[in-house]
Amino acid sequence: MSLISELDGLPMPSLTPRDRLLFALEMYDEGVELQLNNLRRRHPGLDNAELGRMLDRWLCREGED
């Protein structure tokens, strides 16, 4: 069973479309922050500008797993 189908099966309170969108945007922001922290941990010597470029490349990748 895939993660998406498992998550779809979890009980979720009734949310308005607005609330669902805000929740999705929050999760996106959290994911970006987690990846930035991951990059900082993996590349402690890089400055913020280079970390930002790495994060941008990660965000722009197409269909890579």
PDBQT receptor file of N, H, CA, C and O in Angstrom, charges set to zero:
ATOM      1  N   MET A   1       0.863  -1.181   0.000  1.00  0.00    +0.000 N 
ATOM      2  CA  MET A   1       0.000   0.000   0.000  1.00  0.00    +0.000 C 
ATOM      3  C   MET A   1       0.903   1.236   0.000  1.00  0.00    +0.000 C 
ATOM      4  O   MET A   1       1.913   1.274   0.702  1.00  0.00    +0.000 OA
ATOM      5  N   SER A   2       0.537   2.230  -0.780  1.00  0.00    +0.000 N 
ATOM      6  H   SER A   2      -0.283   2.199  -1.350  1.00  0.00    +0.000 HD
ATOM      7  CA  SER A   2       1.364   3.433  -0.864  1.00  0.00    +0.000 C 
ATOM      8  C   SER A   2       1.077   4.363   0.313  1.00  0.00    +0.000 C 
ATOM      9  O   SER A   2       0.026   4.288   0.949  1.00  0.00    +0.000 OA
ATOM     10  N   LEU A   3       2.031   5.229   0.578  1.00  0.00    +0.000 N 
ATOM     11  H   LEU A   3       2.885   5.290   0.061  1.00  0.00    +0.000 HD
ATOM     12  CA  LEU A   3       1.881   6.195   1.666  1.00  0.00    +0.000 C 
ATOM     13  C   LEU A   3       0.673   7.087   1.434  1.00  0.00    +0.000 C 
ATOM     14  O   LEU A   3      -0.063   7.396   2.372  1.00  0.00    +0.000 OA
ATOM     15  N   ILE A   4       0.464   7.503   0.186  1.00  0.00    +0.000 N 
ATOM     16  H   ILE A   4       1.061   7.251  -0.576  1.00  0.00    +0.000 HD
ATOM     17  CA  ILE A   4      -0.672   8.388  -0.119  1.00  0.00    +0.000 C 
ATOM     18  C   ILE A   4      -1.990   7.703   0.205  1.00  0.00    +0.000 C 
ATOM     19  O   ILE A   4      -2.869   8.310   0.815  1.00  0.00    +0.000 OA
ATOM     20  N   SER A   5      -2.136   6.454  -0.194  1.00  0.00    +0.000 N 
ATOM     21  H   SER A   5      -1.422   5.960  -0.689  1.00  0.00    +0.000 HD
ATOM     22  CA  SER A   5      -3.398   5.767   0.086  1.00  0.00    +0.000 C 
ATOM     23  C   SER A   5      -3.568   5.526   1.586  1.00  0.00    +0.000 C 
ATOM     24  O   SER A   5      -4.689   5.556   2.093  1.00  0.00    +0.000 OA
ATOM     25  N   GLU A   6      -2.472   5.288   2.294  1.00  0.00    +0.000 N 
ATOM     26  H   GLU A   6      -1.561   5.264   1.882  1.00  0.00    +0.000 HD
ATOM     27  CA  GLU A   6      -2.567   5.146   3.748  1.00  0.00    +0.000 C 
ATOM     28  C   GLU A   6      -2.999   6.453   4.394  1.00  0.00    +0.000 C 
ATOM     29  O   GLU A   6      -3.845   6.461   5.288  1.00  0.00    +0.000 OA
ATOM     30  N   LEU A   7      -2.411   7.564   3.935  1.00  0.00    +0.000 N 
ATOM     31  H   LEU A   7      -1.724   7.557   3.208  1.00  0.00    +0.000 HD
ATOM     32  CA  LEU A   7      -2.788   8.859   4.492  1.00  0.00    +0.000 C 
ATOM     33  C   LEU A   7      -4.232   9.206   4.162  1.00  0.00    +0.000 C 
ATOM     34  O   LEU A   7      -4.936   9.797   4.982  1.00  0.00    +0.000 OA
ATOM     35  N   ASP A   8      -4.674   8.841   2.963  1.00  0.00    +0.000 N 
ATOM     36  H   ASP A   8      -4.103   8.361   2.297  1.00  0.00    +0.000 HD
ATOM     37  CA  ASP A   8      -6.067   9.104   2.584  1.00  0.00    +0.000 C 
ATOM     38  C   ASP A   8      -7.034   8.371   3.492  1.00  0.00    +0.000 C 
ATOM     39  O   ASP A   8      -8.167   8.817   3.674  1.00  0.00    +0.000 OA
ATOM     40  N   GLY A   9      -6.612   7.267   4.059  1.00  0.00    +0.000 N 
ATOM     41  H   GLY A   9      -5.691   6.905   3.911  1.00  0.00    +0.000 HD
ATOM     42  CA  GLY A   9      -7.485   6.483   4.925  1.00  0.00    +0.000 C 
ATOM     43  C   GLY A   9      -7.561   6.984   6.356  1.00  0.00    +0.000 C 
ATOM     44  O   GLY A   9      -8.402   6.518   7.124  1.00  0.00    +0.000 OA
ATOM     45  N   LEU A  10      -6.707   7.919   6.732  1.00  0.00    +0.000 N 
ATOM     46  H   LEU A  10      -6.024   8.298   6.108  1.00  0.00    +0.000 HD
ATOM     47  CA  LEU A  10      -6.733   8.432   8.099  1.00  0.00    +0.000 C 
ATOM     48  C   LEU A  10      -7.933   9.342   8.315  1.00  0.00    +0.000 C 
ATOM     49  O   LEU A  10      -8.333  10.078   7.414  1.00  0.00    +0.000 OA
ATOM     50  N   PRO A  11      -8.503   9.288   9.510  1.00  0.00    +0.000 N 
ATOM     51  CA  PRO A  11      -9.620  10.208   9.776  1.00  0.00    +0.000 C 
ATOM     52  C   PRO A  11      -9.120  11.648   9.789  1.00  0.00    +0.000 C 
ATOM     53  O   PRO A  11      -8.072  11.949  10.360  1.00  0.00    +0.000 OA
ATOM     54  N   MET A  12      -9.866  12.509   9.166  1.00  0.00    +0.000 N 
ATOM     55  H   MET A  12     -10.717  12.264   8.703  1.00  0.00    +0.000 HD
ATOM     56  CA  MET A  12      -9.498  13.917   9.091  1.00  0.00    +0.000 C 
ATOM     57  C   MET A  12     -10.754  14.725   9.380  1.00  0.00    +0.000 C 
ATOM     58  O   MET A  12     -11.810  14.471   8.801  1.00  0.00    +0.000 OA
ATOM     59  N   PRO A  13     -10.636  15.697  10.273  1.00  0.00    +0.000 N 
ATOM     60  CA  PRO A  13     -11.829  16.510  10.521  1.00  0.00    +0.000 C 
ATOM     61  C   PRO A  13     -12.266  17.212   9.238  1.00  0.00    +0.000 C 
ATOM     62  O   PRO A  13     -11.459  17.485   8.349  1.00  0.00    +0.000 OA
ATOM     63  N   SER A  14     -13.543  17.490   9.170  1.00  0.00    +0.000 N 
ATOM     64  H   SER A  14     -14.199  17.268   9.892  1.00  0.00    +0.000 HD
ATOM     65  CA  SER A  14     -14.057  18.200   8.000  1.00  0.00    +0.000 C 
ATOM     66  C   SER A  14     -13.419  19.580   7.944  1.00  0.00    +0.000 C 
ATOM     67  O   SER A  14     -13.556  20.391   8.860  1.00  0.00    +0.000 OA
ATOM     68  N   LEU A  15     -12.725  19.819   6.851  1.00  0.00    +0.000 N 
ATOM     69  H   LEU A  15     -12.613  19.160   6.107  1.00  0.00    +0.000 HD
ATOM     70  CA  LEU A  15     -12.069  21.104   6.671  1.00  0.00    +0.000 C 
ATOM     71  C   LEU A  15     -12.640  21.796   5.453  1.00  0.00    +0.000 C 
ATOM     72  O   LEU A  15     -13.019  21.156   4.472  1.00  0.00    +0.000 OA
ATOM     73  N   THR A  16     -12.694  23.095   5.531  1.00  0.00    +0.000 N 
ATOM     74  H   THR A  16     -12.386  23.614   6.328  1.00  0.00    +0.000 HD
ATOM     75  CA  THR A  16     -13.125  23.864   4.369  1.00  0.00    +0.000 C 
ATOM     76  C   THR A  16     -12.003  23.822   3.337  1.00  0.00    +0.000 C 
ATOM     77  O   THR A  16     -10.857  23.544   3.692  1.00  0.00    +0.000 OA
ATOM     78  N   PRO A  17     -12.302  24.090   2.079  1.00  0.00    +0.000 N 
ATOM     79  CA  PRO A  17     -11.230  24.154   1.083  1.00  0.00    +0.000 C 
ATOM     80  C   PRO A  17     -10.136  25.135   1.481  1.00  0.00    +0.000 C 
ATOM     81  O   PRO A  17      -8.955  24.871   1.254  1.00  0.00    +0.000 OA
ATOM     82  N   ARG A  18     -10.513  26.253   2.067  1.00  0.00    +0.000 N 
ATOM     83  H   ARG A  18     -11.472  26.467   2.251  1.00  0.00    +0.000 HD
ATOM     84  CA  ARG A  18      -9.531  27.242   2.521  1.00  0.00    +0.000 C 
ATOM     85  C   ARG A  18      -8.606  26.633   3.563  1.00  0.00    +0.000 C 
ATOM     86  O   ARG A  18      -7.387  26.788   3.481  1.00  0.00    +0.000 OA
ATOM     87  N   ASP A  19      -9.179  25.942   4.544  1.00  0.00    +0.000 N 
ATOM     88  H   ASP A  19     -10.169  25.817   4.611  1.00  0.00    +0.000 HD
ATOM     89  CA  ASP A  19      -8.372  25.330   5.600  1.00  0.00    +0.000 C 
ATOM     90  C   ASP A  19      -7.463  24.236   5.041  1.00  0.00    +0.000 C 
ATOM     91  O   ASP A  19      -6.319  24.090   5.472  1.00  0.00    +0.000 OA
ATOM     92  N   ARG A  20      -7.974  23.475   4.086  1.00  0.00    +0.000 N 
ATOM     93  H   ARG A  20      -8.903  23.593   3.736  1.00  0.00    +0.000 HD
ATOM     94  CA  ARG A  20      -7.150  22.428   3.475  1.00  0.00    +0.000 C 
ATOM     95  C   ARG A  20      -5.970  23.038   2.721  1.00  0.00    +0.000 C 
ATOM     96  O   ARG A  20      -4.859  22.512   2.776  1.00  0.00    +0.000 OA
ATOM     97  N   LEU A  21      -6.206  24.132   2.026  1.00  0.00    +0.000 N 
ATOM     98  H   LEU A  21      -7.109  24.559   1.981  1.00  0.00    +0.000 HD
ATOM     99  CA  LEU A  21      -5.124  24.803   1.313  1.00  0.00    +0.000 C 
ATOM    100  C   LEU A  21      -4.091  25.361   2.287  1.00  0.00    +0.000 C 
ATOM    101  O   LEU A  21      -2.888  25.207   2.076  1.00  0.00    +0.000 OA
ATOM    102  N   LEU A  22      -4.558  26.007   3.348  1.00  0.00    +0.000 N 
ATOM    103  H   LEU A  22      -5.535  26.133   3.519  1.00  0.00    +0.000 HD
ATOM    104  CA  LEU A  22      -3.628  26.541   4.345  1.00  0.00    +0.000 C 
ATOM    105  C   LEU A  22      -2.812  25.428   4.989  1.00  0.00    +0.000 C 
ATOM    106  O   LEU A  22      -1.618  25.599   5.237  1.00  0.00    +0.000 OA
ATOM    107  N   PHE A  23      -3.441  24.298   5.258  1.00  0.00    +0.000 N 
ATOM    108  H   PHE A  23      -4.411  24.160   5.056  1.00  0.00    +0.000 HD
ATOM    109  CA  PHE A  23      -2.749  23.149   5.831  1.00  0.00    +0.000 C 
ATOM    110  C   PHE A  23      -1.680  22.641   4.858  1.00  0.00    +0.000 C 
ATOM    111  O   PHE A  23      -0.556  22.348   5.266  1.00  0.00    +0.000 OA
ATOM    112  N   ALA A  24      -2.029  22.537   3.582  1.00  0.00    +0.000 N 
ATOM    113  H   ALA A  24      -2.942  22.775   3.250  1.00  0.00    +0.000 HD
ATOM    114  CA  ALA A  24      -1.075  22.073   2.572  1.00  0.00    +0.000 C 
ATOM    115  C   ALA A  24       0.103  23.039   2.458  1.00  0.00    +0.000 C 
ATOM    116  O   ALA A  24       1.249  22.603   2.341  1.00  0.00    +0.000 OA
ATOM    117  N   LEU A  25      -0.163  24.334   2.490  1.00  0.00    +0.000 N 
ATOM    118  H   LEU A  25      -1.093  24.689   2.585  1.00  0.00    +0.000 HD
ATOM    119  CA  LEU A  25       0.914  25.323   2.411  1.00  0.00    +0.000 C 
ATOM    120  C   LEU A  25       1.824  25.263   3.641  1.00  0.00    +0.000 C 
ATOM    121  O   LEU A  25       3.038  25.433   3.531  1.00  0.00    +0.000 OA
ATOM    122  N   GLU A  26       1.233  25.023   4.800  1.00  0.00    +0.000 N 
ATOM    123  H   GLU A  26       0.247  24.885   4.889  1.00  0.00    +0.000 HD
ATOM    124  CA  GLU A  26       2.033  24.856   6.018  1.00  0.00    +0.000 C 
ATOM    125  C   GLU A  26       2.950  23.646   5.898  1.00  0.00    +0.000 C 
ATOM    126  O   GLU A  26       4.125  23.711   6.260  1.00  0.00    +0.000 OA
ATOM    127  N   MET A  27       2.411  22.541   5.388  1.00  0.00    +0.000 N 
ATOM    128  H   MET A  27       1.457  22.488   5.093  1.00  0.00    +0.000 HD
ATOM    129  CA  MET A  27       3.210  21.330   5.227  1.00  0.00    +0.000 C 
ATOM    130  C   MET A  27       4.330  21.549   4.215  1.00  0.00    +0.000 C 
ATOM    131  O   MET A  27       5.436  21.040   4.397  1.00  0.00    +0.000 OA
ATOM    132  N   TYR A  28       4.057  22.296   3.160  1.00  0.00    +0.000 N 
ATOM    133  H   TYR A  28       3.159  22.709   3.011  1.00  0.00    +0.000 HD
ATOM    134  CA  TYR A  28       5.082  22.620   2.174  1.00  0.00    +0.000 C 
ATOM    135  C   TYR A  28       6.210  23.414   2.841  1.00  0.00    +0.000 C 
ATOM    136  O   TYR A  28       7.387  23.093   2.680  1.00  0.00    +0.000 OA
ATOM    137  N   ASP A  29       5.834  24.444   3.584  1.00  0.00    +0.000 N 
ATOM    138  H   ASP A  29       4.877  24.704   3.714  1.00  0.00    +0.000 HD
ATOM    139  CA  ASP A  29       6.835  25.267   4.270  1.00  0.00    +0.000 C 
ATOM    140  C   ASP A  29       7.669  24.426   5.235  1.00  0.00    +0.000 C 
ATOM    141  O   ASP A  29       8.886  24.590   5.313  1.00  0.00    +0.000 OA
ATOM    142  N   GLU A  30       7.018  23.532   5.965  1.00  0.00    +0.000 N 
ATOM    143  H   GLU A  30       6.029  23.399   5.902  1.00  0.00    +0.000 HD
ATOM    144  CA  GLU A  30       7.735  22.656   6.898  1.00  0.00    +0.000 C 
ATOM    145  C   GLU A  30       8.722  21.762   6.147  1.00  0.00    +0.000 C 
ATOM    146  O   GLU A  30       9.848  21.561   6.601  1.00  0.00    +0.000 OA
ATOM    147  N   GLY A  31       8.302  21.227   5.004  1.00  0.00    +0.000 N 
ATOM    148  H   GLY A  31       7.387  21.390   4.635  1.00  0.00    +0.000 HD
ATOM    149  CA  GLY A  31       9.184  20.378   4.211  1.00  0.00    +0.000 C 
ATOM    150  C   GLY A  31      10.395  21.124   3.693  1.00  0.00    +0.000 C 
ATOM    151  O   GLY A  31      11.503  20.588   3.694  1.00  0.00    +0.000 OA
ATOM    152  N   VAL A  32      10.195  22.353   3.250  1.00  0.00    +0.000 N 
ATOM    153  H   VAL A  32       9.294  22.787   3.248  1.00  0.00    +0.000 HD
ATOM    154  CA  VAL A  32      11.315  23.172   2.763  1.00  0.00    +0.000 C 
ATOM    155  C   VAL A  32      12.279  23.455   3.914  1.00  0.00    +0.000 C 
ATOM    156  O   VAL A  32      13.495  23.378   3.739  1.00  0.00    +0.000 OA
ATOM    157  N   GLU A  33      11.747  23.777   5.077  1.00  0.00    +0.000 N 
ATOM    158  H   GLU A  33      10.760  23.840   5.219  1.00  0.00    +0.000 HD
ATOM    159  CA  GLU A  33      12.595  24.039   6.240  1.00  0.00    +0.000 C 
ATOM    160  C   GLU A  33      13.366  22.788   6.654  1.00  0.00    +0.000 C 
ATOM    161  O   GLU A  33      14.542  22.877   7.010  1.00  0.00    +0.000 OA
ATOM    162  N   LEU A  34      12.722  21.634   6.612  1.00  0.00    +0.000 N 
ATOM    163  H   LEU A  34      11.767  21.562   6.323  1.00  0.00    +0.000 HD
ATOM    164  CA  LEU A  34      13.416  20.381   6.927  1.00  0.00    +0.000 C 
ATOM    165  C   LEU A  34      14.552  20.114   5.950  1.00  0.00    +0.000 C 
ATOM    166  O   LEU A  34      15.639  19.704   6.358  1.00  0.00    +0.000 OA
ATOM    167  N   GLN A  35      14.310  20.343   4.670  1.00  0.00    +0.000 N 
ATOM    168  H   GLN A  35      13.428  20.677   4.338  1.00  0.00    +0.000 HD
ATOM    169  CA  GLN A  35      15.363  20.112   3.682  1.00  0.00    +0.000 C 
ATOM    170  C   GLN A  35      16.510  21.100   3.869  1.00  0.00    +0.000 C 
ATOM    171  O   GLN A  35      17.673  20.718   3.732  1.00  0.00    +0.000 OA
ATOM    172  N   LEU A  36      16.213  22.344   4.174  1.00  0.00    +0.000 N 
ATOM    173  H   LEU A  36      15.269  22.653   4.285  1.00  0.00    +0.000 HD
ATOM    174  CA  LEU A  36      17.271  23.321   4.416  1.00  0.00    +0.000 C 
ATOM    175  C   LEU A  36      18.124  22.896   5.614  1.00  0.00    +0.000 C 
ATOM    176  O   LEU A  36      19.351  22.988   5.565  1.00  0.00    +0.000 OA
ATOM    177  N   ASN A  37      17.484  22.434   6.681  1.00  0.00    +0.000 N 
ATOM    178  H   ASN A  37      16.488  22.360   6.721  1.00  0.00    +0.000 HD
ATOM    179  CA  ASN A  37      18.228  21.951   7.846  1.00  0.00    +0.000 C 
ATOM    180  C   ASN A  37      19.067  20.729   7.489  1.00  0.00    +0.000 C 
ATOM    181  O   ASN A  37      20.192  20.587   7.967  1.00  0.00    +0.000 OA
ATOM    182  N   ASN A  38      18.534  19.857   6.663  1.00  0.00    +0.000 N 
ATOM    183  H   ASN A  38      17.620  19.972   6.275  1.00  0.00    +0.000 HD
ATOM    184  CA  ASN A  38      19.275  18.688   6.199  1.00  0.00    +0.000 C 
ATOM    185  C   ASN A  38      20.524  19.118   5.427  1.00  0.00    +0.000 C 
ATOM    186  O   ASN A  38      21.610  18.582   5.647  1.00  0.00    +0.000 OA
ATOM    187  N   LEU A  39      20.364  20.082   4.528  1.00  0.00    +0.000 N 
ATOM    188  H   LEU A  39      19.481  20.517   4.350  1.00  0.00    +0.000 HD
ATOM    189  CA  LEU A  39      21.510  20.576   3.764  1.00  0.00    +0.000 C 
ATOM    190  C   LEU A  39      22.551  21.222   4.678  1.00  0.00    +0.000 C 
ATOM    191  O   LEU A  39      23.752  21.045   4.474  1.00  0.00    +0.000 OA
ATOM    192  N   ARG A  40      22.097  21.962   5.677  1.00  0.00    +0.000 N 
ATOM    193  H   ARG A  40      21.121  22.105   5.844  1.00  0.00    +0.000 HD
ATOM    194  CA  ARG A  40      23.031  22.578   6.635  1.00  0.00    +0.000 C 
ATOM    195  C   ARG A  40      23.839  21.510   7.374  1.00  0.00    +0.000 C 
ATOM    196  O   ARG A  40      25.044  21.655   7.577  1.00  0.00    +0.000 OA
ATOM    197  N   ARG A  41      23.154  20.437   7.771  1.00  0.00    +0.000 N 
ATOM    198  H   ARG A  41      22.175  20.319   7.606  1.00  0.00    +0.000 HD
ATOM    199  CA  ARG A  41      23.818  19.354   8.485  1.00  0.00    +0.000 C 
ATOM    200  C   ARG A  41      24.831  18.640   7.595  1.00  0.00    +0.000 C 
ATOM    201  O   ARG A  41      25.935  18.314   8.033  1.00  0.00    +0.000 OA
ATOM    202  N   ARG A  42      24.446  18.400   6.338  1.00  0.00    +0.000 N 
ATOM    203  H   ARG A  42      23.550  18.665   5.982  1.00  0.00    +0.000 HD
ATOM    204  CA  ARG A  42      25.310  17.664   5.418  1.00  0.00    +0.000 C 
ATOM    205  C   ARG A  42      26.461  18.499   4.878  1.00  0.00    +0.000 C 
ATOM    206  O   ARG A  42      27.481  17.947   4.465  1.00  0.00    +0.000 OA
ATOM    207  N   HIS A  43      26.315  19.820   4.875  1.00  0.00    +0.000 N 
ATOM    208  H   HIS A  43      25.486  20.268   5.210  1.00  0.00    +0.000 HD
ATOM    209  CA  HIS A  43      27.326  20.723   4.310  1.00  0.00    +0.000 C 
ATOM    210  C   HIS A  43      27.584  21.882   5.278  1.00  0.00    +0.000 C 
ATOM    211  O   HIS A  43      27.253  23.028   4.972  1.00  0.00    +0.000 OA
ATOM    212  N   PRO A  44      28.169  21.594   6.436  1.00  0.00    +0.000 N 
ATOM    213  CA  PRO A  44      28.317  22.631   7.467  1.00  0.00    +0.000 C 
ATOM    214  C   PRO A  44      29.223  23.791   7.065  1.00  0.00    +0.000 C 
ATOM    215  O   PRO A  44      29.120  24.867   7.653  1.00  0.00    +0.000 OA
ATOM    216  N   GLY A  45      30.096  23.612   6.093  1.00  0.00    +0.000 N 
ATOM    217  H   GLY A  45      30.180  22.738   5.615  1.00  0.00    +0.000 HD
ATOM    218  CA  GLY A  45      31.007  24.675   5.715  1.00  0.00    +0.000 C 
ATOM    219  C   GLY A  45      30.467  25.668   4.709  1.00  0.00    +0.000 C 
ATOM    220  O   GLY A  45      31.125  26.664   4.408  1.00  0.00    +0.000 OA
ATOM    221  N   LEU A  46      29.272  25.413   4.180  1.00  0.00    +0.000 N 
ATOM    222  H   LEU A  46      28.737  24.604   4.424  1.00  0.00    +0.000 HD
ATOM    223  CA  LEU A  46      28.723  26.295   3.143  1.00  0.00    +0.000 C 
ATOM    224  C   LEU A  46      28.041  27.511   3.760  1.00  0.00    +0.000 C 
ATOM    225  O   LEU A  46      27.462  27.438   4.843  1.00  0.00    +0.000 OA
ATOM    226  N   ASP A  47      28.124  28.623   3.049  1.00  0.00    +0.000 N 
ATOM    227  H   ASP A  47      28.595  28.683   2.169  1.00  0.00    +0.000 HD
ATOM    228  CA  ASP A  47      27.440  29.825   3.524  1.00  0.00    +0.000 C 
ATOM    229  C   ASP A  47      25.961  29.773   3.118  1.00  0.00    +0.000 C 
ATOM    230  O   ASP A  47      25.543  28.901   2.356  1.00  0.00    +0.000 OA
ATOM    231  N   ASN A  48      25.189  30.714   3.637  1.00  0.00    +0.000 N 
ATOM    232  H   ASN A  48      25.528  31.422   4.256  1.00  0.00    +0.000 HD
ATOM    233  CA  ASN A  48      23.742  30.727   3.391  1.00  0.00    +0.000 C 
ATOM    234  C   ASN A  48      23.393  30.879   1.919  1.00  0.00    +0.000 C 
ATOM    235  O   ASN A  48      22.396  30.322   1.459  1.00  0.00    +0.000 OA
ATOM    236  N   ALA A  49      24.206  31.630   1.172  1.00  0.00    +0.000 N 
ATOM    237  H   ALA A  49      25.016  32.083   1.546  1.00  0.00    +0.000 HD
ATOM    238  CA  ALA A  49      23.920  31.834  -0.252  1.00  0.00    +0.000 C 
ATOM    239  C   ALA A  49      24.022  30.510  -1.012  1.00  0.00    +0.000 C 
ATOM    240  O   ALA A  49      23.159  30.190  -1.830  1.00  0.00    +0.000 OA
ATOM    241  N   GLU A  50      25.081  29.746  -0.739  1.00  0.00    +0.000 N 
ATOM    242  H   GLU A  50      25.783  30.006  -0.075  1.00  0.00    +0.000 HD
ATOM    243  CA  GLU A  50      25.240  28.466  -1.431  1.00  0.00    +0.000 C 
ATOM    244  C   GLU A  50      24.183  27.463  -0.983  1.00  0.00    +0.000 C 
ATOM    245  O   GLU A  50      23.660  26.699  -1.794  1.00  0.00    +0.000 OA
ATOM    246  N   LEU A  51      23.871  27.468   0.304  1.00  0.00    +0.000 N 
ATOM    247  H   LEU A  51      24.296  28.088   0.963  1.00  0.00    +0.000 HD
ATOM    248  CA  LEU A  51      22.794  26.591   0.784  1.00  0.00    +0.000 C 
ATOM    249  C   LEU A  51      21.475  26.950   0.095  1.00  0.00    +0.000 C 
ATOM    250  O   LEU A  51      20.695  26.066  -0.260  1.00  0.00    +0.000 OA
ATOM    251  N   GLY A  52      21.232  28.239  -0.090  1.00  0.00    +0.000 N 
ATOM    252  H   GLY A  52      21.866  28.957   0.198  1.00  0.00    +0.000 HD
ATOM    253  CA  GLY A  52      20.019  28.676  -0.785  1.00  0.00    +0.000 C 
ATOM    254  C   GLY A  52      19.990  28.188  -2.220  1.00  0.00    +0.000 C 
ATOM    255  O   GLY A  52      18.940  27.784  -2.720  1.00  0.00    +0.000 OA
ATOM    256  N   ARG A  53      21.143  28.223  -2.892  1.00  0.00    +0.000 N 
ATOM    257  H   ARG A  53      21.996  28.552  -2.487  1.00  0.00    +0.000 HD
ATOM    258  CA  ARG A  53      21.202  27.720  -4.274  1.00  0.00    +0.000 C 
ATOM    259  C   ARG A  53      20.961  26.215  -4.312  1.00  0.00    +0.000 C 
ATOM    260  O   ARG A  53      20.280  25.716  -5.208  1.00  0.00    +0.000 OA
ATOM    261  N   MET A  54      21.514  25.497  -3.348  1.00  0.00    +0.000 N 
ATOM    262  H   MET A  54      22.067  25.903  -2.620  1.00  0.00    +0.000 HD
ATOM    263  CA  MET A  54      21.284  24.051  -3.287  1.00  0.00    +0.000 C 
ATOM    264  C   MET A  54      19.806  23.752  -3.041  1.00  0.00    +0.000 C 
ATOM    265  O   MET A  54      19.234  22.845  -3.647  1.00  0.00    +0.000 OA
ATOM    266  N   LEU A  55      19.204  24.521  -2.152  1.00  0.00    +0.000 N 
ATOM    267  H   LEU A  55      19.668  25.258  -1.661  1.00  0.00    +0.000 HD
ATOM    268  CA  LEU A  55      17.779  24.336  -1.870  1.00  0.00    +0.000 C 
ATOM    269  C   LEU A  55      16.946  24.631  -3.115  1.00  0.00    +0.000 C 
ATOM    270  O   LEU A  55      16.001  23.902  -3.417  1.00  0.00    +0.000 OA
ATOM    271  N   ASP A  56      17.291  25.694  -3.835  1.00  0.00    +0.000 N 
ATOM    272  H   ASP A  56      18.059  26.286  -3.590  1.00  0.00    +0.000 HD
ATOM    273  CA  ASP A  56      16.574  26.018  -5.070  1.00  0.00    +0.000 C 
ATOM    274  C   ASP A  56      16.675  24.877  -6.081  1.00  0.00    +0.000 C 
ATOM    275  O   ASP A  56      15.686  24.517  -6.719  1.00  0.00    +0.000 OA
ATOM    276  N   ARG A  57      17.882  24.310  -6.223  1.00  0.00    +0.000 N 
ATOM    277  H   ARG A  57      18.685  24.603  -5.705  1.00  0.00    +0.000 HD
ATOM    278  CA  ARG A  57      18.044  23.184  -7.153  1.00  0.00    +0.000 C 
ATOM    279  C   ARG A  57      17.203  22.002  -6.704  1.00  0.00    +0.000 C 
ATOM    280  O   ARG A  57      16.601  21.320  -7.534  1.00  0.00    +0.000 OA
ATOM    281  N   TRP A  58      17.154  21.750  -5.406  1.00  0.00    +0.000 N 
ATOM    282  H   TRP A  58      17.644  22.303  -4.732  1.00  0.00    +0.000 HD
ATOM    283  CA  TRP A  58      16.355  20.646  -4.883  1.00  0.00    +0.000 C 
ATOM    284  C   TRP A  58      14.865  20.884  -5.172  1.00  0.00    +0.000 C 
ATOM    285  O   TRP A  58      14.148  19.962  -5.559  1.00  0.00    +0.000 OA
ATOM    286  N   LEU A  59      14.415  22.112  -4.982  1.00  0.00    +0.000 N 
ATOM    287  H   LEU A  59      14.998  22.861  -4.668  1.00  0.00    +0.000 HD
ATOM    288  CA  LEU A  59      13.007  22.430  -5.225  1.00  0.00    +0.000 C 
ATOM    289  C   LEU A  59      12.634  22.331  -6.710  1.00  0.00    +0.000 C 
ATOM    290  O   LEU A  59      11.491  22.019  -7.042  1.00  0.00    +0.000 OA
ATOM    291  N   CYS A  60      13.587  22.595  -7.591  1.00  0.00    +0.000 N 
ATOM    292  H   CYS A  60      14.516  22.849  -7.321  1.00  0.00    +0.000 HD
ATOM    293  CA  CYS A  60      13.310  22.648  -9.028  1.00  0.00    +0.000 C 
ATOM    294  C   CYS A  60      13.555  21.318  -9.739  1.00  0.00    +0.000 C 
ATOM    295  O   CYS A  60      13.341  21.227 -10.948  1.00  0.00    +0.000 OA
ATOM    296  N   ARG A  61      13.988  20.307  -9.033  1.00  0.00    +0.000 N 
ATOM    297  H   ARG A  61      14.162  20.381  -8.051  1.00  0.00    +0.000 HD
ATOM    298  CA  ARG A  61      14.250  19.030  -9.713  1.00  0.00    +0.000 C 
ATOM    299  C   ARG A  61      12.962  18.494 -10.294  1.00  0.00    +0.000 C 
ATOM    300  O   ARG A  61      11.881  18.713  -9.747  1.00  0.00    +0.000 OA
ATOM    301  N   GLU A  62      13.081  17.794 -11.396  1.00  0.00    +0.000 N 
ATOM    302  H   GLU A  62      13.959  17.616 -11.840  1.00  0.00    +0.000 HD
ATOM    303  CA  GLU A  62      11.898  17.293 -12.098  1.00  0.00    +0.000 C 
ATOM    304  C   GLU A  62      11.845  15.778 -12.043  1.00  0.00    +0.000 C 
ATOM    305  O   GLU A  62      12.675  15.096 -12.645  1.00  0.00    +0.000 OA
ATOM    306  N   GLY A  63      10.872  15.257 -11.325  1.00  0.00    +0.000 N 
ATOM    307  H   GLY A  63      10.198  15.810 -10.837  1.00  0.00    +0.000 HD
ATOM    308  CA  GLY A  63      10.597  13.833 -11.342  1.00  0.00    +0.000 C 
ATOM    309  C   GLY A  63      11.699  12.930 -10.843  1.00  0.00    +0.000 C 
ATOM    310  O   GLY A  63      11.692  11.735 -11.138  1.00  0.00    +0.000 OA
ATOM    311  N   GLU A  64      12.650  13.468 -10.092  1.00  0.00    +0.000 N 
ATOM    312  H   GLU A  64      12.655  14.439  -9.852  1.00  0.00    +0.000 HD
ATOM    313  CA  GLU A  64      13.713  12.634  -9.550  1.00  0.00    +0.000 C 
ATOM    314  C   GLU A  64      13.266  12.059  -8.212  1.00  0.00    +0.000 C 
ATOM    315  O   GLU A  64      12.551  12.711  -7.452  1.00  0.00    +0.000 OA
ATOM    316  N   ASP A  65      13.687  10.856  -7.939  1.00  0.00    +0.000 N 
ATOM    317  H   ASP A  65      14.268  10.327  -8.557  1.00  0.00    +0.000 HD
ATOM    318  CA  ASP A  65      13.350  10.239  -6.639  1.00  0.00    +0.000 C 
ATOM    319  C   ASP A  65      14.580  10.022  -5.818  1.00  0.00    +0.000 C 
ATOM    320  O   ASP A  65      14.495   9.516  -4.699  1.00  0.00    +0.000 OA
TER     321      ASP A  65
